[in-house]
Amino acid sequence: MKILVTGGAGFIGSHVVDGLIDAGHEIVVLDDLSSGDEKFINPHVDKEGFQFHKIDLLQGDITGFFEGVEEVWHLAANPEVRLGAENTRIHLEQNVIATYNVLEAMRTKEVRRITFTSTSTVYGEADKLPTPEDYPTIPISLYGASKLACEALIASYCHTFDMHAWIYRFANVIGRRSSHGVIYDFINKIRGNPAELEILGDGNQTKSYIYVDDCIEAMFAGLKAKGKNRVNIFNIGTDDMIIVKRIAEIVCEEMQVSPKPEFKFTGGKRGWKGDVPIMLLDASKLNKLGWRQRYNSEEAVRKATKDLLVI
């Protein structure tokens, strides 16, 4: 197929592009490189059937890029959850309006299939752990609200314009090519001051962390639900959690910091406004399609730390 990938030069998007190219598809990547990096897709630049266009989904008419496209993987978004409390428009524009523009281009060019990357934050502070896909969605961050709005837009377009969607709600995805998140932050903080490590909140935040390779395999596994429903929603995460203080210890171990830096906590149970302190997703729907995680949360954190230390 000819597949268009928005955000295809980003952390997760570039891994999706790798997988789609390995499967023999023709790929069109749209990315403004605000959080992505062209080097992530450089190995494909000279390949037949591969196109890259540096473009902002909010600027100008993007419809022409969808000509002949049979499927869209929409990963372009602002990935920083905490920014919503500082700039209340950023997730509205870069997540919701960008998604609307993609859907309009699909409608105009009669593209019928979309895969969308959502987030565990659409559930807010869930009382049920692990949290299943049919749990009520009451986000507590503007990021989570924007992703839920995107899901609603996609669902409405699917029912109105005869489309099909695969929506994936992620736990924390980590690994090579990542340029944000707790591991990335800890490494940079320790490099700046090996004697002290600031940890947001009280360090007791406990969440699921999934290695990027497991995440990509889960997304492809979800496609086995071939159009049974107009909108297919799947959680992607590990079946366990890890506490932030343990992540800090693993990063210190892998960086071989001696003596271990003093941990300084900023206080409160959240790392920032809108942070969900406990998160564990129920991924049994994907398990029934044959997908299983290879790495638990601690293994994923250690592997991701090693990845980022190579940079």
Stockholm file with secondary structure:
# STOCKHOLM 1.0

chainA/1-311         MKILVTGGAGFIGSHVVDGLIDAGHEIVVLDDLSSGDEKFINPHVDKEGFQFHKIDLLQGDITGFFEGVEEVWHLAANPEVRLGAENTRIHLEQNVIATYNVLEAMRTKEVRRITFTSTSTVYGEADKLPTPEDYPTIPISLYGASKLACEALIASYCHTFDMHAWIYRFANVIGRRSSHGVIYDFINKIRGNPAELEILGDGNQTKSYIYVDDCIEAMFAGLKAKGKNRVNIFNIGTDDMIIVKRIAEIVCEEMQVSPKPEFKFTGGKRGWKGDVPIMLLDASKLNKLGWRQRYNSEEAVRKATKDLLVI
#=GR chainA/1-311 SS CEEEEETTTSHHHHHHHHHHHHTTCEEEEEECCSSCCGGGTGGGTTSTTEEEEECCTTSSCCGGGGTTCCEEEECCSCCCGGGGGTCTTHHIIIIIIHHHHHHHHHHHHTCCEEEEEEEGGGGCSCSSSSBCTTSCCCCSSHHHHHHHHHHHHHHHHHHHHTCEEEEEEECEEESTTCCSSHHHHHHHHHHHCTTEEEESTTSCCEECEEEHHHHHHHHHHHTTSCSSSSEEEEEECCSSCEEHHHHHHHHHHHHTCSSCCEEEECCSSCSSTTCCSEECBCCHHHHTTTCCCSSCHHHHHHHHHHHHHHC
#=GC SS_cons         CEEEEETTTSHHHHHHHHHHHHTTCEEEEEECCSSCCGGGTGGGTTSTTEEEEECCTTSSCCGGGGTTCCEEEECCSCCCGGGGGTCTTHHIIIIIIHHHHHHHHHHHHTCCEEEEEEEGGGGCSCSSSSBCTTSCCCCSSHHHHHHHHHHHHHHHHHHHHTCEEEEEEECEEESTTCCSSHHHHHHHHHHHCTTEEEESTTSCCEECEEEHHHHHHHHHHHTTSCSSSSEEEEEECCSSCEEHHHHHHHHHHHHTCSSCCEEEECCSSCSSTTCCSEECBCCHHHHTTTCCCSSCHHHHHHHHHHHHHHC
//
